[in-house]
Amino acid sequence: MEESADSSGANDEFPPEKRLEAPNHRLIEAGIATIPDMETLRECVAYENAHQNRTQILRRLEWKAEELRENEN
């Protein structure tokens, strides 16, 4: 995988609203599964809290945070 020199530019390609406002549940799960780092995850949690605040989505984001933390070690 190639990263751009501007890491914020990568997030602009697939912002939280695209990850979490997909037309079906499977696409939302895929959007969460492809979160690459904690910064993007935090943006998604903030977006979800500010907009729909769906418990199931927040739980999946929590699981993704645990996965990212495990991979850091």
Residue pairs with C-beta under 8 A, 6 or more apart in sequence:
3 10
4 10
10 36
11 39
11 40
11 43
14 31
14 34
15 43
16 40
16 43
16 44
16 46
16 47
16 48
17 47
17 51
18 31
19 28
19 31
19 32
19 34
19 35
19 44
20 28
20 31
20 32
20 44
20 47
20 48
20 51
20 52
20 57
21 51
22 28
22 30
22 31
28 57
29 60
32 44
32 57
32 60
32 61
32 64
33 64
35 41
35 44
35 64
35 68
37 68
38 65
38 68
38 69
41 61
41 64
41 65
41 68
44 61
45 58
45 61
48 54
48 57
48 58
48 61
49 58
